[in-house]
Amino acid sequence: MASLLLLTSLILHLLSFSESSSSKLVLEEGYTVSTLLDFNKLHYASDGGIHPFSLLPLSNSDDLVLLDSSSSTFYTLSLPSSEDAEARVKVLAGNGKLGFSDGESKDVSFNKPKSFAVDEAGNVYVADRLNYVIRKIDKSGFTTTIAGGKARKIGNTDGPAQNASFSNEFELVYFSKMCSLLVVDRGNNLIRQINLNSKDCTNKSHKSGLGIASISVISILCVLFGSVLGFVARPFLNFRAGSFNQPPAQQDMESIPDQSGESNTDTLLRRQKRNC
Ligand SMILES: *[C@@H]1O[C@H](CO)[C@@H](O)[C@H](O)[C@H]1NC(C)=O
């Protein structure tokens, strides 16, 4: 009887120990969940509906890029600014058909992409894995193929991007520090890098805003400051040149006029001129 009790308490002890060590929870309070957009609602459900798969912010913009993988279509999404306002969802690229076609937004087709990245200039890079390529959508929706376009097969070849090949399981990350697109090539167990155009890695809207406008403001301020300085300093400069009213003690020795009415400095300057 005693040994049974001992065994029971031992088992209970072990159970409680394993429970406490394997499921420690720290429930942090203070967060709230709300629904921002309901794509089950009718006005989003026209044309077969939109099925959000992945979402990323568009750089230097209030908008986001939304991927519907099932219809292989990218959307630009503007979230409502207030409760009553409607979100705006606009096709960025993709005609809803599976395929491999570049060009204008409405002619573009992808093959069920599941990963994309966005650079500083707002270009979207698409891991179009089932086409074995990487695509690029510019801000207007115009789409090109930037890697794998000539290889068009599974592989792990580096080099000129159109001849490069990837596994059928990879994901893209924009890395501004290296101005690159990083390829998490899961199928090949590699992380790979594709250099981007440097203009696509800088915050253009910010730079042009700072450029011409601020340079002209700065130059106007310089001119104004220069004139004000000149105006304020004029009486002082005149006083230095013709300082008859001042007691000699406060005068600079060089500016004491000689009999001809010139200061010593003027005579010196004239001598130097003659010597030239
Ligand atoms: C790239 O691929 C094309 C077409 O397959 C081939 O003609 C070309 O020689 C390749 N270039 C390089 C640098 O491998």
The ligand as a Tripos MOL2 file, in Angstrom:
@<TRIPOS>MOLECULE
LIG
   14    14     1     0     0
SMALL
NO_CHARGES

@<TRIPOS>ATOM
      1 C1         23.2060   31.7910  -72.3330 C.3       1 LIG1
      2 O1         22.2060   30.9880  -72.9050 O.3       1 LIG1
      3 C2         22.0670   31.1470  -74.2990 C.3       1 LIG1
      4 C3         20.8620   30.3770  -74.7680 C.3       1 LIG1
      5 O2         20.7590   29.1360  -74.1200 O.3       1 LIG1
      6 C4         23.3620   30.6780  -74.9660 C.3       1 LIG1
      7 O3         23.2620   30.8410  -76.3720 O.3       1 LIG1
      8 C5         24.5070   31.5380  -74.4160 C.3       1 LIG1
      9 O4         25.7200   31.0700  -74.9350 O.3       1 LIG1
     10 C6         24.5410   31.4670  -72.9070 C.3       1 LIG1
     11 N1         25.5280   32.4300  -72.4240 N.am      1 LIG1
     12 C7         26.3940   32.1430  -71.4590 C.2       1 LIG1
     13 C8         27.3090   33.2610  -71.0460 C.3       1 LIG1
     14 O5         26.4650   31.0480  -70.9260 O.2       1 LIG1
@<TRIPOS>BOND
     1     1     2 1
     2     1    10 1
     3     2     3 1
     4     3     4 1
     5     3     6 1
     6     4     5 1
     7     6     7 1
     8     6     8 1
     9     8     9 1
    10     8    10 1
    11    10    11 1
    12    11    12 1
    13    12    13 1
    14    12    14 2
@<TRIPOS>SUBSTRUCTURE
     1 LIG1         1 GROUP 0 **** ****
